[in-house]
Amino acid sequence: MDRKILAAAIIGGTSLVLAPVTAWAASSVGTSTQDDATVADADDGYGMMGRGWADDSDDDGTGGGRGGMGMMGGYGGMMGGTMMGGAFDDSVVLDLVDDDISDTDAASLAYMVEEEKLAHDLYVALGDEWDQRVFVGVARAETQHTEAVRSLLDAYDLTDPTDGMDEGEFADADLQDLYDTLLAQGLKSEEDALAVGALVEETDISDLQARATDEESVSLLFDHLESASEHHLIAFVRNLDAAGVDYEAQVLSDDALAEILGE
C-alpha cells in the first residue's frame, strides 16, 4: 500500500513545502515487518536485513562502527559510528576569539543558537512520541552544538536569545512558527517525524552555508555544525529508506543531497 508524507514549514515568512514522498510496504527492504533489524539506528548502528553496531564511546553516540551479520550489517555499523558527526572540542573555537565581531556575525550566532535549540527540542519531543532511537542520538548531539554556540556568544559578550527559554520556546517568531508547524507534522506518524528531521537538517545546512564568514572562530564552528548536520541528515534518510520511504531534497539541490548521501 502506498502512503504519502507531506510536511510544511514556514521559514522567514515563506511557505516551504516538503513534497510528497512515497512509502512502500516494509517487504520492499526484504522483511515483512519493520523491526530493529530494518532501521538504521543512531545508537546501535542497525542496518537493513542485518545488524552492525557502534561503540558508544563519545557523548553523542559517535563511537567507532563495527559491521555485523546480514546483507547490510556492515553498513549499519558504519552508520552507527559516523552519523552523529563526531565529538567537538569548542575550546579550539574559543581560542580563535578576538576582540571584535561584526554585527552580521553576531546576528548569525544569535540565529543559529536558536536553530540548534529548535532541532534539539523537536527531536526530544518526537523521540518521546515515537520511541525512535535515532532521535535520542541526534538530540544528544544537538545539545552539544547548542552549548558550543552559546559558548561563543558568551566569549563575544553577546546576548543569548535562548536564555531562560523552555523547550519549544523561541525568541524568533519565525522559528517559533517553524517549530510549532514541524512538531504538529512530526506527531502524525513515525515516517512524518523522520521526514521532519531530514527537513530540519537540510535547512540547517542551507542556513549555515548562507552565513559563511571570514571570522575564524565563527567559521570553524559553523563548519563543524554543517558537517554534523550532514551526518544527521544521512541518519534520517537511511531510517526513511529502511521504512520504505523515498526521500527527496526539499531545501538543498538534488545533487547536493546525493553528494551528502554518497550516491
C-alpha positions as CSV (number, residue, x, y, z in Angstrom):
1,M,0.0,0.0,0.0
2,D,1.4,3.4,-1.0
3,R,1.4,6.1,1.6
4,K,2.2,9.8,1.3
5,I,4.1,12.1,3.6
6,L,3.6,15.8,3.4
7,A,5.3,18.3,5.7
8,A,5.2,22.1,5.6
9,A,7.3,24.7,7.3
10,I,7.3,28.5,7.5
11,I,10.7,30.0,7.3
12,G,11.2,33.7,7.3
13,G,7.6,34.2,6.3
14,T,7.9,32.0,3.3
15,S,6.0,28.7,3.0
16,L,8.3,25.8,2.5
17,V,6.5,22.6,1.5
18,L,8.0,19.2,1.8
19,A,6.8,17.5,-1.3
20,P,5.1,14.1,-1.0
21,V,7.4,11.1,-0.8
22,T,6.1,7.6,-1.3
23,A,6.4,4.8,1.2
24,W,6.2,1.2,0.1
25,A,5.4,-1.8,2.4
26,A,8.4,-2.9,4.5
27,S,8.8,-6.0,2.4
28,S,10.5,-3.8,-0.2
29,V,13.6,-3.8,2.1
30,G,13.5,-7.6,2.4
31,T,11.5,-8.2,5.6
32,S,7.8,-8.4,6.3
33,T,7.9,-6.2,9.4
34,Q,9.7,-3.1,10.4
35,D,11.7,-4.3,13.4
36,D,15.1,-3.2,14.7
37,A,16.9,-5.0,12.0
38,T,15.4,-2.9,9.3
39,V,16.1,0.5,10.8
40,A,19.4,2.3,10.7
41,D,19.8,3.2,14.4
42,A,21.8,6.1,15.8
43,D,22.9,4.3,18.9
44,D,23.4,0.7,17.7
45,G,24.0,1.2,14.0
46,Y,21.4,-1.2,12.8
47,G,21.4,-1.9,9.1
48,M,18.7,-3.2,6.8
49,M,18.4,-7.0,6.8
50,G,21.2,-7.3,9.3
51,R,22.9,-5.6,12.2
52,G,26.1,-3.7,12.7
53,W,26.9,-1.9,15.8
54,A,29.0,1.0,17.1
55,D,30.8,1.5,20.4
56,D,29.1,4.4,22.2
57,S,32.4,5.8,23.2
58,D,31.6,9.5,22.6
59,D,29.0,11.6,24.3
60,D,26.8,11.9,21.2
61,G,27.0,8.2,20.2
62,T,29.7,8.6,17.6
63,G,31.9,5.6,18.6
64,G,33.6,3.5,16.0
65,G,31.2,1.4,14.0
66,R,31.6,-2.4,13.6
67,G,30.0,-4.4,10.9
68,G,27.5,-7.2,11.8
69,M,25.9,-10.0,10.0
70,G,23.4,-9.7,7.2
71,M,23.4,-8.0,3.8
72,M,23.7,-4.5,5.2
73,G,25.1,-5.2,8.6
74,G,28.5,-3.8,7.9
75,Y,26.9,-0.6,6.5
76,G,24.7,-0.4,9.6
77,G,27.7,-0.4,11.8
78,M,29.5,2.2,9.7
79,M,26.4,4.4,10.0
80,G,26.2,4.0,13.8
81,G,29.9,5.0,14.0
82,T,29.7,8.1,11.8
83,M,26.2,9.6,11.6
84,M,26.3,11.9,14.6
85,G,29.2,13.9,13.3
86,G,31.7,13.3,16.0
87,A,32.6,15.0,19.2
88,F,33.7,18.6,19.1
89,D,36.1,20.4,21.3
90,D,34.8,24.0,21.4
91,S,38.0,25.2,23.1
92,V,39.5,25.2,19.7
93,V,36.9,27.7,18.5
94,L,37.2,29.8,21.7
95,D,41.0,30.1,21.2
96,L,40.2,32.0,17.9
97,V,38.1,34.6,19.6
98,D,39.4,38.1,19.0
99,D,38.3,41.5,20.4
100,D,35.6,42.3,17.9
101,I,32.9,40.7,15.9
102,S,30.7,42.2,13.1
103,D,27.0,42.8,13.6
104,T,26.4,40.3,10.8
105,D,28.3,37.5,12.5
106,A,26.7,38.4,15.9
107,A,23.3,38.1,14.3
108,S,24.3,34.8,12.7
109,L,25.3,33.3,16.0
110,A,22.1,34.5,17.7
111,Y,20.0,32.9,14.9
112,M,22.0,29.6,14.8
113,V,21.8,29.1,18.6
114,E,18.0,29.2,18.3
115,E,18.0,26.9,15.2
116,E,20.2,24.3,17.0
117,K,17.8,24.5,20.0
118,L,14.9,24.1,17.7
119,A,16.4,20.9,16.3
120,H,17.1,19.6,19.8
121,D,13.7,20.4,21.2
122,L,11.9,18.8,18.2
123,Y,14.0,15.6,18.4
124,V,13.3,15.3,22.1
125,A,9.6,15.6,21.6
126,L,9.5,13.3,18.6
127,G,11.7,10.8,20.3
128,D,9.3,10.7,23.3
129,E,6.4,10.2,21.0
130,W,7.7,7.5,18.7
131,D,10.5,5.9,20.7
132,Q,12.8,6.1,17.7
133,R,16.4,5.9,19.0
134,V,17.7,7.9,16.1
135,F,16.1,11.0,17.7
136,V,17.9,10.2,21.0
137,G,21.3,10.2,19.4
138,V,20.8,13.3,17.3
139,A,19.2,15.2,20.1
140,R,22.2,14.4,22.3
141,A,24.5,15.9,19.6
142,E,22.3,18.9,19.2
143,T,22.7,19.6,22.9
144,Q,26.5,19.8,22.4
145,H,26.1,22.0,19.4
146,T,23.7,24.4,21.1
147,E,26.2,24.7,24.0
148,A,29.0,25.4,21.6
149,V,27.2,28.3,20.0
150,R,26.3,29.6,23.5
151,S,29.9,29.5,24.5
152,L,30.9,31.6,21.5
153,L,28.1,34.1,22.2
154,D,29.4,34.4,25.8
155,A,33.0,34.8,24.6
156,Y,32.0,37.8,22.5
157,D,29.7,39.1,25.3
158,L,26.7,38.8,23.1
159,T,23.1,38.2,24.3
160,D,21.9,34.6,24.1
161,P,18.3,34.6,22.8
162,T,17.7,31.1,24.2
163,D,18.5,32.2,27.8
164,G,15.5,31.4,30.0
165,M,13.6,29.7,27.2
166,D,11.8,26.5,27.9
167,E,11.8,23.6,25.4
168,G,9.7,24.6,22.4
169,E,10.0,28.3,23.1
170,F,11.9,30.7,20.8
171,A,12.6,34.4,20.7
172,D,12.5,34.5,16.9
173,A,8.8,34.5,15.8
174,D,9.6,32.7,12.5
175,L,11.5,29.9,14.3
176,Q,8.6,29.6,16.8
177,D,6.2,29.2,13.9
178,L,8.6,26.7,12.3
179,Y,8.8,24.6,15.5
180,D,5.1,24.5,16.0
181,T,4.4,23.5,12.4
182,L,7.0,20.8,12.3
183,L,6.1,19.4,15.7
184,A,2.5,19.0,14.6
185,Q,3.6,17.4,11.4
186,G,6.0,15.0,13.1
187,L,3.4,13.8,15.6
188,K,1.3,12.4,12.7
189,S,3.4,9.3,12.1
190,E,6.9,7.9,12.6
191,E,7.6,8.5,8.9
192,D,6.5,12.1,9.1
193,A,8.7,12.5,12.2
194,L,11.8,11.2,10.3
195,A,10.9,13.4,7.3
196,V,10.7,16.4,9.6
197,G,14.2,15.6,10.9
198,A,15.6,15.4,7.4
199,L,14.0,18.8,6.6
200,V,15.4,20.4,9.7
201,E,18.9,19.2,8.8
202,E,18.6,20.4,5.2
203,T,17.5,23.7,6.5
204,D,20.4,23.9,8.9
205,I,22.9,23.1,6.2
206,S,21.5,25.8,3.9
207,D,21.4,28.4,6.7
208,L,25.0,27.7,7.7
209,Q,26.2,28.0,4.1
210,A,24.3,31.3,3.7
211,R,26.1,32.6,6.8
212,A,29.7,31.9,5.6
213,T,32.1,34.3,7.2
214,D,35.8,35.3,7.4
215,E,35.6,35.4,11.2
216,E,37.8,32.4,12.1
217,S,36.0,31.4,15.3
218,V,32.5,31.6,13.7
219,S,33.7,29.9,10.5
220,L,35.2,26.9,12.3
221,L,32.1,26.4,14.5
222,F,29.8,26.7,11.5
223,D,31.9,24.2,9.5
224,H,31.5,21.7,12.3
225,L,27.8,22.3,12.6
226,E,27.4,21.9,8.9
227,S,29.3,18.6,8.9
228,A,27.3,17.3,11.8
229,S,24.0,18.3,10.1
230,E,25.1,16.2,7.1
231,H,25.6,13.2,9.3
232,H,22.2,13.8,10.9
233,L,20.6,14.1,7.5
234,I,22.1,10.8,6.5
235,A,20.7,9.2,9.6
236,F,17.2,10.4,9.0
237,V,17.2,9.5,5.3
238,R,18.6,6.0,5.9
239,N,15.9,5.4,8.5
240,L,13.3,6.6,5.9
241,D,14.9,4.2,3.4
242,A,14.5,1.3,5.8
243,A,10.9,2.2,6.3
244,G,10.4,2.1,2.5
245,V,10.2,5.9,2.1
246,D,11.8,7.5,-0.9
247,Y,13.0,10.9,0.4
248,E,13.5,13.8,-1.9
249,A,15.5,17.0,-1.3
250,Q,13.4,19.9,-0.2
251,V,15.9,22.7,0.6
252,L,19.2,21.6,-0.9
253,S,19.6,20.7,-4.6
254,D,19.2,17.1,-5.7
255,D,22.9,17.0,-6.5
256,A,23.8,18.4,-3.1
257,L,21.7,15.8,-1.3
258,A,23.1,13.0,-3.4
259,E,26.7,14.1,-2.6
260,I,25.9,14.1,1.1
261,L,24.4,10.6,0.9
262,G,27.3,9.4,-1.2
263,E,25.1,8.5,-4.1
